Every structure is written in structure tokens, then in C-alpha cells.
Amino acid sequence: MAKGFVSIAAERCKGCGFCVEFCPTRVLVLSSAFNSTGYHPPHVVAAEKCSGCDLCGMYCPDFAIFGGRYAR
């Protein structure tokens, strides 16, 4: 069961890939689809592995993604 979640604002993303690179549990990959500005936003591929650490949000220069933990 996932401890956390990731929320992505795909239209704000510029496809830098920092979120994918710094995710310790490898929850994210860059999508093959484009957003309206022509960039590849991240896509969640393993939601059950998310720890909710929010490293993706901390490294995102465009504030296009954040992670959080579920309440216990």
C-alpha cells in the first residue's frame, strides 16, 4: 500500500526531468505524450511505491508537481 501520493500539473511542466531523477523510489517517468506547450510531463508508473517524501516537488523549478503523505 502506498504511503504517499504525487500530484502533477502537467500544463506547468517544462520537461526538465528533475522530479524523475531525484525520486528515490522511481515512481515517475517522463511521459511520451506532450502538454500544450510541447514538453513531456512526468507520469506516475508505480503509485504503490510512493513514500510521499516530496523530493519531486522540492526540485521542481516550475512548481508543477508535489508529493504528500496519506494520514494514518
Rosetta constraint file for C-alpha pairs under 8 A:
AtomPair CA 1 CA 48 HARMONIC 5.57 0.50
AtomPair CA 1 CA 49 HARMONIC 7.66 0.50
AtomPair CA 2 CA 47 HARMONIC 6.61 0.50
AtomPair CA 2 CA 48 HARMONIC 4.25 0.50
AtomPair CA 2 CA 49 HARMONIC 5.70 0.50
AtomPair CA 2 CA 50 HARMONIC 5.66 0.50
AtomPair CA 2 CA 51 HARMONIC 6.75 0.50
AtomPair CA 3 CA 48 HARMONIC 7.68 0.50
AtomPair CA 3 CA 49 HARMONIC 7.65 0.50
AtomPair CA 3 CA 50 HARMONIC 6.15 0.50
AtomPair CA 3 CA 51 HARMONIC 4.97 0.50
AtomPair CA 3 CA 52 HARMONIC 6.22 0.50
AtomPair CA 3 CA 69 HARMONIC 5.87 0.50
AtomPair CA 3 CA 70 HARMONIC 5.95 0.50
AtomPair CA 4 CA 50 HARMONIC 5.18 0.50
AtomPair CA 4 CA 51 HARMONIC 4.86 0.50
AtomPair CA 4 CA 52 HARMONIC 3.83 0.50
AtomPair CA 4 CA 53 HARMONIC 7.60 0.50
AtomPair CA 4 CA 67 HARMONIC 6.94 0.50
AtomPair CA 4 CA 68 HARMONIC 5.40 0.50
AtomPair CA 4 CA 69 HARMONIC 4.02 0.50
AtomPair CA 4 CA 70 HARMONIC 5.35 0.50
AtomPair CA 5 CA 47 HARMONIC 6.88 0.50
AtomPair CA 5 CA 50 HARMONIC 6.04 0.50
AtomPair CA 5 CA 51 HARMONIC 7.48 0.50
AtomPair CA 5 CA 52 HARMONIC 5.68 0.50
AtomPair CA 5 CA 67 HARMONIC 5.52 0.50
AtomPair CA 5 CA 68 HARMONIC 5.50 0.50
AtomPair CA 5 CA 69 HARMONIC 6.37 0.50
AtomPair CA 5 CA 70 HARMONIC 7.40 0.50
AtomPair CA 6 CA 44 HARMONIC 7.61 0.50
AtomPair CA 6 CA 47 HARMONIC 7.89 0.50
AtomPair CA 6 CA 50 HARMONIC 7.62 0.50
AtomPair CA 6 CA 52 HARMONIC 7.28 0.50
AtomPair CA 6 CA 65 HARMONIC 7.09 0.50
AtomPair CA 6 CA 66 HARMONIC 5.79 0.50
AtomPair CA 6 CA 67 HARMONIC 4.33 0.50
AtomPair CA 6 CA 68 HARMONIC 6.63 0.50
AtomPair CA 7 CA 65 HARMONIC 5.63 0.50
AtomPair CA 7 CA 66 HARMONIC 5.48 0.50
AtomPair CA 7 CA 67 HARMONIC 6.20 0.50
AtomPair CA 8 CA 42 HARMONIC 7.56 0.50
AtomPair CA 8 CA 64 HARMONIC 5.91 0.50
AtomPair CA 8 CA 65 HARMONIC 4.47 0.50
AtomPair CA 8 CA 66 HARMONIC 6.79 0.50
AtomPair CA 9 CA 13 HARMONIC 6.84 0.50
AtomPair CA 9 CA 64 HARMONIC 4.87 0.50
AtomPair CA 9 CA 65 HARMONIC 6.03 0.50
AtomPair CA 10 CA 35 HARMONIC 6.43 0.50
AtomPair CA 10 CA 41 HARMONIC 5.47 0.50
AtomPair CA 10 CA 42 HARMONIC 7.49 0.50
AtomPair CA 10 CA 64 HARMONIC 6.69 0.50
AtomPair CA 11 CA 35 HARMONIC 5.76 0.50
AtomPair CA 11 CA 36 HARMONIC 6.56 0.50
AtomPair CA 11 CA 37 HARMONIC 7.44 0.50
AtomPair CA 11 CA 41 HARMONIC 7.91 0.50
AtomPair CA 11 CA 64 HARMONIC 7.81 0.50
AtomPair CA 12 CA 62 HARMONIC 6.54 0.50
AtomPair CA 12 CA 63 HARMONIC 7.44 0.50
AtomPair CA 12 CA 64 HARMONIC 5.20 0.50
AtomPair CA 13 CA 35 HARMONIC 7.96 0.50
AtomPair CA 13 CA 39 HARMONIC 7.06 0.50
AtomPair CA 13 CA 40 HARMONIC 7.71 0.50
AtomPair CA 13 CA 41 HARMONIC 5.61 0.50
AtomPair CA 13 CA 62 HARMONIC 6.47 0.50
AtomPair CA 13 CA 64 HARMONIC 5.41 0.50
AtomPair CA 14 CA 39 HARMONIC 5.51 0.50
AtomPair CA 14 CA 40 HARMONIC 7.27 0.50
AtomPair CA 14 CA 41 HARMONIC 7.00 0.50
AtomPair CA 14 CA 62 HARMONIC 7.46 0.50
AtomPair CA 15 CA 30 HARMONIC 7.50 0.50
AtomPair CA 15 CA 39 HARMONIC 5.29 0.50
AtomPair CA 15 CA 40 HARMONIC 5.10 0.50
AtomPair CA 15 CA 41 HARMONIC 5.31 0.50
AtomPair CA 15 CA 42 HARMONIC 7.39 0.50
AtomPair CA 17 CA 21 HARMONIC 6.19 0.50
AtomPair CA 17 CA 30 HARMONIC 6.89 0.50
AtomPair CA 17 CA 42 HARMONIC 7.45 0.50
AtomPair CA 18 CA 22 HARMONIC 6.03 0.50
AtomPair CA 18 CA 56 HARMONIC 7.18 0.50
AtomPair CA 18 CA 59 HARMONIC 6.20 0.50
AtomPair CA 18 CA 60 HARMONIC 6.41 0.50
AtomPair CA 19 CA 23 HARMONIC 5.99 0.50
AtomPair CA 19 CA 28 HARMONIC 7.34 0.50
AtomPair CA 19 CA 42 HARMONIC 7.72 0.50
AtomPair CA 19 CA 55 HARMONIC 7.22 0.50
AtomPair CA 19 CA 56 HARMONIC 4.20 0.50
AtomPair CA 19 CA 57 HARMONIC 7.13 0.50
AtomPair CA 19 CA 59 HARMONIC 6.41 0.50
AtomPair CA 19 CA 60 HARMONIC 6.32 0.50
AtomPair CA 19 CA 65 HARMONIC 7.98 0.50
AtomPair CA 20 CA 26 HARMONIC 7.04 0.50
AtomPair CA 20 CA 27 HARMONIC 7.71 0.50
AtomPair CA 20 CA 28 HARMONIC 5.20 0.50
AtomPair CA 20 CA 29 HARMONIC 5.65 0.50
AtomPair CA 20 CA 30 HARMONIC 7.10 0.50
AtomPair CA 20 CA 42 HARMONIC 7.17 0.50
AtomPair CA 20 CA 56 HARMONIC 7.28 0.50
AtomPair CA 22 CA 55 HARMONIC 6.64 0.50
AtomPair CA 22 CA 56 HARMONIC 6.57 0.50
AtomPair CA 22 CA 59 HARMONIC 7.71 0.50
AtomPair CA 23 CA 27 HARMONIC 6.72 0.50
AtomPair CA 23 CA 28 HARMONIC 7.12 0.50
AtomPair CA 23 CA 55 HARMONIC 6.39 0.50
AtomPair CA 23 CA 56 HARMONIC 6.11 0.50
AtomPair CA 25 CA 49 HARMONIC 6.30 0.50
AtomPair CA 25 CA 50 HARMONIC 6.51 0.50
AtomPair CA 25 CA 51 HARMONIC 7.44 0.50
AtomPair CA 26 CA 46 HARMONIC 7.53 0.50
AtomPair CA 26 CA 49 HARMONIC 7.92 0.50
AtomPair CA 27 CA 44 HARMONIC 5.75 0.50
AtomPair CA 27 CA 45 HARMONIC 5.68 0.50
AtomPair CA 27 CA 46 HARMONIC 4.80 0.50
AtomPair CA 27 CA 47 HARMONIC 6.16 0.50
AtomPair CA 27 CA 49 HARMONIC 6.40 0.50
AtomPair CA 27 CA 50 HARMONIC 6.11 0.50
AtomPair CA 28 CA 42 HARMONIC 6.12 0.50
AtomPair CA 28 CA 43 HARMONIC 5.55 0.50
AtomPair CA 28 CA 44 HARMONIC 4.72 0.50
AtomPair CA 28 CA 45 HARMONIC 5.81 0.50
AtomPair CA 28 CA 46 HARMONIC 7.24 0.50
AtomPair CA 29 CA 42 HARMONIC 5.41 0.50
AtomPair CA 29 CA 43 HARMONIC 5.44 0.50
AtomPair CA 29 CA 44 HARMONIC 6.64 0.50
AtomPair CA 29 CA 45 HARMONIC 6.86 0.50
AtomPair CA 30 CA 40 HARMONIC 6.01 0.50
AtomPair CA 30 CA 41 HARMONIC 5.71 0.50
AtomPair CA 30 CA 42 HARMONIC 4.15 0.50
AtomPair CA 30 CA 43 HARMONIC 5.80 0.50
AtomPair CA 31 CA 40 HARMONIC 5.46 0.50
AtomPair CA 31 CA 41 HARMONIC 5.70 0.50
AtomPair CA 31 CA 42 HARMONIC 5.36 0.50
AtomPair CA 31 CA 43 HARMONIC 5.39 0.50
AtomPair CA 32 CA 40 HARMONIC 6.26 0.50
AtomPair CA 33 CA 40 HARMONIC 5.96 0.50
AtomPair CA 33 CA 41 HARMONIC 7.64 0.50
AtomPair CA 34 CA 38 HARMONIC 5.22 0.50
AtomPair CA 34 CA 39 HARMONIC 5.23 0.50
AtomPair CA 34 CA 40 HARMONIC 4.86 0.50
AtomPair CA 34 CA 41 HARMONIC 6.99 0.50
AtomPair CA 35 CA 39 HARMONIC 5.56 0.50
AtomPair CA 35 CA 40 HARMONIC 6.39 0.50
AtomPair CA 35 CA 41 HARMONIC 6.80 0.50
AtomPair CA 46 CA 50 HARMONIC 7.23 0.50
AtomPair CA 51 CA 69 HARMONIC 7.02 0.50
AtomPair CA 52 CA 67 HARMONIC 5.19 0.50
AtomPair CA 52 CA 68 HARMONIC 4.46 0.50
AtomPair CA 52 CA 69 HARMONIC 4.54 0.50
AtomPair CA 52 CA 70 HARMONIC 7.79 0.50
AtomPair CA 53 CA 67 HARMONIC 6.43 0.50
AtomPair CA 53 CA 68 HARMONIC 6.65 0.50
AtomPair CA 53 CA 69 HARMONIC 7.38 0.50
AtomPair CA 54 CA 58 HARMONIC 6.29 0.50
AtomPair CA 54 CA 66 HARMONIC 5.74 0.50
AtomPair CA 54 CA 67 HARMONIC 4.23 0.50
AtomPair CA 54 CA 68 HARMONIC 6.10 0.50
AtomPair CA 55 CA 59 HARMONIC 6.21 0.50
AtomPair CA 55 CA 66 HARMONIC 7.94 0.50
AtomPair CA 55 CA 67 HARMONIC 7.48 0.50
AtomPair CA 56 CA 60 HARMONIC 6.20 0.50
AtomPair CA 56 CA 65 HARMONIC 6.56 0.50
AtomPair CA 56 CA 66 HARMONIC 6.10 0.50
AtomPair CA 56 CA 67 HARMONIC 6.80 0.50
AtomPair CA 57 CA 63 HARMONIC 6.65 0.50
AtomPair CA 57 CA 64 HARMONIC 7.51 0.50
AtomPair CA 57 CA 65 HARMONIC 5.15 0.50
AtomPair CA 57 CA 66 HARMONIC 4.10 0.50
AtomPair CA 57 CA 67 HARMONIC 6.31 0.50
AtomPair CA 58 CA 66 HARMONIC 7.62 0.50
AtomPair CA 60 CA 64 HARMONIC 6.66 0.50
AtomPair CA 60 CA 65 HARMONIC 6.76 0.50
